[in-house]
Amino acid sequence: MTPLVWKNLSPARRAAALRRPAQAARPQIADAVSRLVAEVRRGGDSALRRLTAKFDGAKLGSLRVSAAEFAAAATALSSADQRALRTAYRNLRRFHAAQAAKPVRVATMPGIVCEKVTRPIERVGLYVPGGSAPLFSTALMLGVPAQLAGCPVRVLCTPPGRDGRVNPWILFAAQLCGITDVFKVGGAQAVAAMAYGTPTIPKCDKLFGPGNAYVTEAKLQVSRDPAGAAIDMPAGPSEVMVIADRTADASFVAADLLSQAEHGPDSQVVLVTFSEATAFQVALEVQNQLKLLPRRAIAEAALKKSRVLFASSPAEAAEIANAYAPEHLILQLENPRRLLPKITAAGSVFVGPWTPESLGDYASGTNHVLPTYGWARSFSGLGLADFSRTMTVQEATPRGLARLGGTVARLAAAESLVAHRRAVTVRLQKLSR
């Protein structure tokens, strides 16, 4: 991990220090994704089978997970495994159910009532990453709020293994959330299938879920197409920033950094600290703990693109965090709550030494689908509201129109919108008879 002293860096070097590794390849990724999306739109299910064989090594008959496969998944997990998933499911339901919007009904003046009502999104597409580490936890993170929102059509796509099967943990999680439309398709091609529809996979109104740089780019491309689908947020390769002072346990910090580095070679971890001694202790722990990881090679690749930044004060550390806008921000400081008000841009914050990021990844109750690439400056993490849309409603009585109509007619005339004005005055004339 490259060490840099923040106060000694020019603005250009600061920007370079916080640049995500995958961004350098963005033009090539965009071009490749564009071709994949076009291939799926042309070829439908046959294109999906061809691409699944190419990228996942699985030759499929049916793209849909069968009832028999769901039943086999339930028997494949031990009772202890099932209990763990149910605990995570319950905590997620508790936290997300508390986010339910209350109806708004206000009489803005006598005879004029304005309302705001919530409706579920009709058709939602849920993407669950697979590959070397199938993220069954994402099935819960997407499935729980979609279930609570009452979305009528819930489609889940995830890459199969080489044996053509979906990970049983993913299928059991989907069952907990009442999802039966699960398809063995991954990558940018899954995003295209859910955005535009195929003979087998329903077209969705909005797409959700994290993924690698190709999945993220596919989501961005289909969201710009009126014939495509809306998306939750740009959620790409995982990242973490840890702010640690001399009181931090170096083994905890190292474990948190490695828990993100093992996601993939395009993940990024950043340590912000205040002394070389702390950085040295963490570096030693990282090397010791790396030896214990089955995914050591992946973590090492991610660490090569990562950084250690030396800050002169907690306030400067907060400035660095807000400039980076990390997906995950861990505060391992003496009195970490004191720094929290200064944090304005992060997907999710983990406060204190006993709050590893893994809690939020699996079972604390918060959602782990979070903005990456600095999008935390303008996007929030996933929540219940993302699976619904609101509508405003207004109703006027004759008395209310009589009170407000003159104001609206004057404002419409000021904008030279005569038809707008007449829509009011024809009614006022009727009332005056």
C-alpha positions in Angstrom: 0.0 0.0 0.0 1.6 3.3 -1.2 2.1 5.8 1.7 1.4 9.5 1.0 1.4 12.6 3.2 -1.8 14.5 2.4 -0.6 18.0 3.3 2.4 17.7 0.9 0.3 16.8 -2.1 -0.8 19.2 -4.8 -4.5 19.3 -5.7 -3.7 17.2 -8.8 -1.8 14.6 -6.8 -4.6 14.5 -4.2 -7.1 13.7 -6.9 -4.7 11.0 -8.3 -4.3 9.5 -4.8 -8.1 9.1 -4.5 -8.7 7.8 -8.0 -10.4 4.4 -8.2 -8.3 1.8 -10.1 -11.0 0.6 -12.6 -11.7 4.1 -13.9 -8.6 4.0 -16.1 -10.1 1.3 -18.2 -13.5 2.9 -18.5 -13.6 3.6 -22.3 -12.7 0.0 -23.2 -15.3 -1.3 -20.6 -18.0 1.0 -22.1 -17.3 -0.3 -25.6 -17.4 -3.9 -24.5 -20.6 -3.5 -22.6 -22.3 -1.7 -25.4 -21.6 -4.7 -27.7 -22.9 -7.1 -25.0 -26.1 -5.2 -24.5 -26.7 -5.0 -28.3 -26.1 -8.8 -28.6 -28.7 -9.5 -25.9 -31.3 -7.2 -27.5 -30.8 -9.0 -30.8 -30.5 -12.6 -29.7 -32.6 -12.8 -26.5 -32.5 -16.1 -24.7 -30.1 -17.7 -27.2 -27.6 -14.9 -26.8 -27.8 -15.3 -23.0 -27.1 -19.0 -23.3 -24.2 -18.3 -25.6 -22.7 -15.6 -23.3 -23.2 -17.8 -20.2 -21.2 -20.6 -21.8 -18.5 -18.1 -22.8 -18.1 -16.2 -19.5 -19.3 -18.7 -16.9 -18.5 -22.0 -18.5 -22.0 -23.3 -18.1 -24.1 -24.8 -20.9 -27.7 -24.2 -20.0 -31.0 -25.6 -21.1 -33.5 -23.6 -19.2 -32.4 -20.2 -17.9 -35.0 -20.3 -15.1 -34.3 -22.0 -11.7 -36.8 -24.8 -11.3 -38.9 -25.7 -8.3 -36.8 -28.8 -7.9 -33.6 -26.7 -7.7 -35.2 -24.5 -5.0 -36.1 -27.6 -3.0 -32.6 -29.0 -3.3 -31.1 -25.7 -2.1 -33.2 -25.9 1.1 -31.9 -29.4 1.9 -28.3 -28.5 1.0 -28.0 -26.0 3.9 -27.7 -27.2 7.5 -30.2 -26.0 10.1 -27.5 -23.8 11.6 -26.9 -22.2 8.2 -30.6 -21.6 7.7 -30.9 -20.0 11.2 -28.1 -17.6 10.3 -29.9 -16.5 7.2 -33.2 -16.2 9.0 -31.5 -14.0 11.7 -30.1 -11.7 9.0 -33.5 -11.7 7.3 -35.3 -10.6 10.5 -32.8 -7.8 11.3 -33.1 -6.5 7.7 -36.9 -6.6 7.9 -36.9 -4.7 11.2 -34.7 -1.9 10.0 -36.3 -1.5 6.5 -39.9 -1.8 7.8 -39.1 1.2 10.1 -38.4 3.3 6.9 -42.0 3.0 5.6 -43.3 6.4 4.4 -46.4 7.8 6.1 -49.1 9.3 3.8 -49.1 13.1 3.7 -52.5 15.0 3.6 -52.5 18.8 4.0 -55.2 21.4 3.6 -53.0 24.2 2.2 -56.0 26.5 2.4 -59.8 26.1 2.8 -61.1 23.9 0.0 -57.6 22.8 -1.3 -56.2 19.5 -0.2 -52.8 18.2 -1.2 -51.6 14.6 -0.6 -48.5 12.5 -1.2 -49.1 8.7 -1.6 -46.7 5.8 -2.1 -47.0 3.0 -4.6 -44.6 0.0 -5.2 -42.6 -0.1 -8.4 -44.4 -2.7 -10.6 -41.4 -4.8 -11.9 -38.0 -4.8 -10.3 -34.8 -6.6 -11.4 -32.4 -7.7 -8.7 -28.8 -8.5 -9.6 -26.8 -10.8 -7.3 -23.1 -11.1 -8.1 -21.7 -14.6 -8.4 -18.3 -15.6 -9.7 -15.6 -16.6 -7.2 -17.7 -15.4 -4.2 -21.5 -15.7 -4.7 -23.0 -12.9 -2.6 -26.1 -14.6 -1.2 -26.3 -11.7 1.3 -27.1 -9.4 -1.6 -30.2 -11.5 -2.3 -31.4 -10.5 1.1 -30.4 -6.9 0.8 -32.4 -6.5 -2.4 -35.2 -9.0 -1.6 -36.2 -7.7 1.8 -37.1 -4.1 0.7 -38.6 -5.4 -2.5 -40.8 -7.7 -0.5 -41.8 -5.0 2.1 -42.5 -2.5 -0.7 -44.9 -5.0 -2.2 -43.4 -5.0 -5.7 -45.6 -7.4 -7.7 -42.9 -8.7 -10.1 -39.5 -9.4 -8.6 -36.9 -10.9 -10.9 -33.5 -12.1 -9.7 -30.5 -12.8 -12.0 -27.3 -14.4 -10.8 -24.4 -16.2 -12.6 -24.5 -20.0 -12.4 -21.5 -22.2 -11.5 -19.8 -24.3 -14.2 -22.2 -27.1 -13.3 -25.1 -24.9 -14.3 -26.5 -24.5 -10.8 -27.1 -21.5 -8.6 -25.5 -21.3 -5.2 -28.0 -22.9 -2.7 -27.4 -20.0 -0.2 -28.7 -17.5 -2.9 -31.7 -19.7 -3.6 -32.6 -20.1 0.1 -32.2 -16.3 0.6 -34.5 -15.7 -2.4 -37.1 -18.1 -0.9 -37.1 -16.2 2.4 -37.9 -13.1 0.4 -40.7 -14.8 -1.5 -38.8 -14.6 -4.9 -39.5 -17.4 -7.3 -38.4 -15.8 -10.6 -34.7 -16.6 -10.4 -32.6 -16.8 -13.6 -29.1 -18.2 -14.3 -27.6 -15.2 -16.0 -24.9 -12.9 -14.8 -22.8 -9.9 -15.8 -23.7 -7.1 -18.2 -25.8 -9.5 -20.2 -28.1 -10.0 -17.1 -28.5 -6.3 -16.8 -29.5 -6.1 -20.5 -32.0 -8.9 -20.2 -33.8 -7.4 -17.2 -33.7 -3.9 -18.8 -35.2 -4.9 -22.2 -36.7 -8.3 -21.5 -36.4 -11.6 -23.4 -38.9 -14.4 -24.1 -38.0 -15.9 -20.7 -36.9 -12.9 -18.5 -39.5 -10.2 -17.9 -38.7 -6.6 -18.7 -38.2 -4.6 -15.5 -38.9 -1.0 -14.6 -35.9 -0.6 -12.3 -32.7 -2.5 -11.7 -30.9 -3.0 -8.4 -27.7 -4.5 -7.1 -23.9 -4.2 -7.1 -21.4 -5.7 -9.5 -18.1 -5.3 -11.1 -17.1 -2.5 -13.5 -18.9 -4.2 -16.4 -22.2 -4.6 -14.5 -22.0 -1.0 -13.3 -21.4 0.3 -16.8 -24.3 -1.8 -18.2 -26.6 -0.3 -15.6 -25.5 3.2 -16.5 -26.0 2.5 -20.2 -29.5 1.1 -19.9 -30.5 3.9 -17.6 -29.7 6.4 -20.3 -32.0 4.7 -22.8 -35.7 5.5 -22.6 -36.4 2.0 -23.7 -34.2 0.6 -20.9 -34.7 0.7 -17.2 -34.0 3.0 -14.2 -31.3 2.0 -11.8 -30.8 2.3 -8.0 -27.3 3.8 -8.2 -23.8 3.3 -9.7 -22.7 0.4 -7.4 -19.4 -1.1 -8.6 -16.3 -2.8 -7.1 -16.2 -2.6 -3.4 -14.1 -0.2 -1.4 -13.3 0.8 2.2 -11.6 3.7 4.0 -10.4 3.2 7.6 -9.5 6.2 9.7 -7.3 4.9 12.6 -5.3 6.7 15.3 -2.8 5.4 17.8 -5.5 3.9 20.0 -6.7 1.6 17.1 -6.0 -2.1 17.3 -3.8 -2.8 14.3 -5.1 -6.3 13.9 -8.7 -5.0 13.7 -7.7 -2.4 11.1 -5.8 -4.9 9.0 -8.7 -7.3 9.1 -11.1 -4.6 8.0 -8.8 -3.6 5.1 -8.4 -7.2 4.0 -12.1 -8.0 4.2 -12.6 -5.6 1.3 -9.4 -6.4 -0.6 -10.5 -10.0 -0.9 -13.7 -9.0 -2.8 -11.7 -8.6 -6.1 -8.6 -7.3 -7.7 -10.5 -4.1 -8.7 -11.5 -3.4 -5.1 -9.7 -0.6 -3.2 -8.8 -0.1 0.4 -7.5 3.2 1.9 -6.0 3.7 5.3 -6.0 7.2 6.7 -3.8 7.6 9.8 -1.7 10.1 11.7 1.6 8.4 12.3 4.2 6.2 10.6 4.1 3.9 13.7 0.4 3.1 13.3 0.9 2.6 9.5 3.8 0.2 10.2 1.9 -1.8 12.7 -1.1 -2.2 10.4 1.2 -3.1 7.5 2.8 -5.9 9.6 -0.7 -7.2 10.5 -1.8 -7.1 6.9 1.2 -9.3 5.9 0.6 -11.7 8.8 -3.2 -12.0 8.1 -2.7 -12.3 4.3 -1.0 -15.7 4.9 -4.3 -17.0 6.4 -6.5 -16.1 3.5 -7.6 -18.6 0.8 -8.2 -15.5 -1.5 -4.7 -14.2 -0.8 -3.8 -13.6 -4.5 -7.0 -11.5 -5.0 -6.3 -9.4 -1.9 -2.7 -8.8 -2.8 -3.8 -7.6 -6.3 -6.2 -5.1 -4.7 -3.6 -3.9 -2.1 -1.2 -3.0 -4.9 -3.7 -0.3 -6.0 -4.4 0.9 -2.5 -3.1 3.8 -0.3 -2.0 4.9 3.1 -2.6 8.6 3.6 -1.1 10.5 6.5 -3.4 13.2 7.9 -2.3 16.0 10.3 -5.5 15.9 12.3 -8.9 14.2 12.7 -10.4 17.2 10.9 -8.1 16.7 7.9 -8.9 13.0 8.0 -12.6 13.9 7.7 -11.7 16.2 4.7 -10.0 13.3 3.0 -12.9 11.0 3.7 -15.4 13.5 2.2 -13.2 14.0 -0.8 -13.0 10.3 -1.4 -16.7 9.6 -0.5 -16.1 5.9 0.3 -18.6 3.2 0.0 -17.7 2.0 3.6 -16.0 4.3 6.2 -14.7 2.8 9.4 -13.8 5.1 12.3 -11.3 3.4 14.6 -10.5 6.4 16.7 -10.5 7.5 20.3 -14.1 8.9 20.7 -15.1 8.2 17.1 -18.6 9.8 17.6 -16.8 13.2 17.8 -15.7 12.9 14.2 -19.1 11.6 12.9 -20.7 15.0 12.5 -17.9 16.1 10.2 -18.5 13.2 7.8 -20.8 14.3 4.9 -20.1 11.8 2.1 -20.0 8.0 2.8 -22.2 5.1 1.9 -22.2 3.6 5.3 -20.2 4.4 8.5 -19.0 1.9 11.1 -18.3 3.5 14.4 -15.7 2.2 16.9 -13.5 -0.8 17.3 -16.3 -3.3 17.8 -18.1 -2.5 14.6 -16.5 -4.4 11.7 -17.8 -3.6 8.2 -18.8 -7.3 8.0 -21.8 -6.6 10.3 -23.4 -4.3 7.7 -22.5 -6.7 4.9 -24.6 -9.5 6.4 -26.8 -9.0 9.4 -26.9 -5.8 11.4 -30.0 -4.6 9.5 -28.5 -1.8 7.3 -28.3 -2.4 3.5 -25.0 -3.2 2.0 -25.9 -2.0 -1.5 -24.0 1.3 -1.4 -22.7 3.9 -3.9 -19.1 3.5 -5.0 -16.6 5.5 -7.1 -17.4 8.6 -5.1 -21.1 8.6 -5.9 -21.8 8.8 -2.1 -21.5 12.5 -2.6 -24.9 12.4 -4.4 -26.4 9.0 -3.8 -27.6 7.2 -0.7 -27.4 3.6 0.2 -30.3 1.4 -0.8 -33.5 1.6 1.3 -37.2 0.8 1.3 -38.0 4.1 -0.6 -36.0 3.0 -3.6 -38.5 0.2 -4.4 -41.5 2.6 -4.5 -42.4 5.8 -6.1 -44.6 8.6 -4.7 -47.4 10.5 -6.3 -48.9 13.8 -5.3 -52.7 14.2 -5.3 -54.7 17.4 -5.1 -58.4 18.0 -4.8 -60.3 21.3 -4.8 -63.9 22.0 -3.8 -65.9 24.8 -5.6 -65.1 27.0 -2.7 -61.4 26.2 -2.8 -61.2 27.0 -6.6 -63.0 30.3 -6.0 -60.4 31.2 -3.4 -57.3 30.1 -5.3 -58.4 30.5 -8.9 -57.7 34.2 -9.3 -54.2 33.7 -8.1 -53.5 30.9 -10.5 -55.1 32.8 -13.4 -52.9 35.8 -12.7 -49.7 33.6 -12.5 -50.6 31.8 -15.7 -51.2 35.1 -17.6 -47.8 36.3 -16.3 -46.2 33.4 -18.1 -48.3 34.0 -21.2 -49.9 30.5 -20.9 -53.4 31.5 -22.0 -54.8 27.9 -22.0 -53.6 27.4 -18.5 -55.4 30.6 -17.5 -58.6 29.6 -19.3 -58.7 26.2 -17.6 -59.3 28.1 -14.4 -61.5 31.0 -15.7 -64.0 28.8 -17.5 -64.7 27.1 -14.1 -64.8 30.4 -12.3 -67.3 31.7 -14.8 -69.5 28.6 -14.2 -69.4 29.2 -10.5 -70.4 32.9 -10.9 -73.6 32.0 -12.8 
